[in-house]
Amino acid sequence: MNGFLSRADEWLDAKLSQWKIWRLQSAALEIQHEMSTISYYTSSDLRRASIQLKAEVDKGEGGRPVFTKAFALAAVAAKRLFGYFPNATQIAAAIVLSEGNIIEMRPGEGKTVVALLASYWQAIQGKHVDIATTNDYLAQRDQRWMGFAFGVLGV
């Protein structure tokens, strides 16, 4: 019986992991679709849309559409800043981070863009955001970069 419970537990863990991956992939695809619909926005359009989205959040509106739009707006700002749209893995990592989880990424995998997406979502919800690094150079660089992106987004 003990073996059966162990196998059942392993099966359940695998199914939960698959569901989590599917959920992240689904959300990343929705965000990427939204990114393509707003990629032509000017900086003024981005700021206006961001301020409008913040007002919707402040009124208590939310859910997946608001979440999707927020990530897409931040991704378009990131495109202006870095020259590329965040990929699906970076979007998924930002979602996981924005849910209060810890993520681990290797050098060059896009921690800055991930932090930008997650912190923008937290900021428009009125939540306090701290971003920490142990490297003074990266702290100064990322402060400039994110400051620019947040400025474009009106945060």
ZIKAVEN-V552184 format. One record per residue. BURIAL is b if it has 16 or more other ideal C-beta (glycine too) atoms within 10 Angstrom, else e. D_LAST is the distance of its C-alpha to the last C-alpha in Angstrom with 1 decimal. Layout:
# ZIKAVEN-V552184
BURIAL:D_LAST
BURIAL:D_LAST
This chain:
# ZIKAVEN-V552184
e:56.9
e:54.6
e:54.2
e:53.3
e:50.5
e:49.2
e:49.1
e:47.5
e:44.8
e:44.2
e:44.2
e:41.7
e:39.3
e:39.6
e:38.9
e:35.8
e:34.6
e:35.3
e:33.4
e:30.3
e:30.5
e:31.1
e:28.1
b:25.8
e:27.5
e:27.3
b:23.5
b:23.0
e:25.2
b:23.4
b:20.0
b:21.9
e:23.5
b:20.2
b:19.0
e:22.2
e:21.7
e:18.3
e:19.0
e:20.2
b:17.0
e:16.3
e:13.0
e:13.1
e:14.0
b:11.2
b:8.6
e:11.0
b:11.6
b:8.2
e:8.1
e:11.7
b:11.4
b:9.3
e:12.2
e:14.7
b:13.7
e:13.9
e:17.3
e:18.4
e:18.6
e:18.2
e:20.5
e:20.8
e:19.7
b:16.2
b:16.1
b:17.5
b:15.2
b:12.0
b:13.9
b:15.1
b:11.9
b:10.8
b:14.5
b:14.6
b:11.9
b:14.1
b:17.1
e:16.0
b:15.5
e:18.5
e:20.7
e:21.2
b:19.9
b:19.8
e:23.2
e:24.2
e:24.9
b:21.5
b:19.9
b:22.5
b:21.8
b:18.0
b:19.3
b:21.8
b:19.3
b:16.9
e:20.1
e:20.6
e:23.2
e:23.9
e:24.4
e:26.5
e:26.1
e:28.3
e:27.5
e:26.3
e:25.2
b:21.5
b:20.1
b:17.1
b:16.1
b:17.0
b:14.8
b:11.8
b:12.6
b:13.4
b:10.6
b:8.0
b:10.6
b:11.0
b:7.5
b:7.6
b:11.1
e:10.3
e:12.2
e:12.5
e:12.0
e:14.4
e:15.3
e:18.8
e:21.3
e:24.8
e:24.6
e:23.6
e:23.4
e:21.1
e:18.9
e:18.6
e:18.3
b:15.7
e:13.6
e:13.9
b:13.4
b:10.4
e:8.9
e:10.0
b:8.7
b:5.0
e:5.9
b:7.8
b:5.6
b:3.8
b:0.0
